[in-house]
Amino acid sequence: MDAATVIGGAVWGSVRAARALLDRRLMRQWALVWESVGTRRGGRIA
């Protein structure tokens, strides 16, 4: 394994971790948005 492979693997790992964290935050935000939309429409989520 050369240096480029090691560095690339480290970058890829950090990018994947950042994306997983961002996705989790986005999903929680979307859940809140859908919940507020659903309650505003009388508890019905279209």
Secondary structure, DSSP 8 states (H G I E B T S, - for coil): --HHHHHHHHHHHHHHHHHHHHHHHHHHHHHHHHHHHHHHTTS---
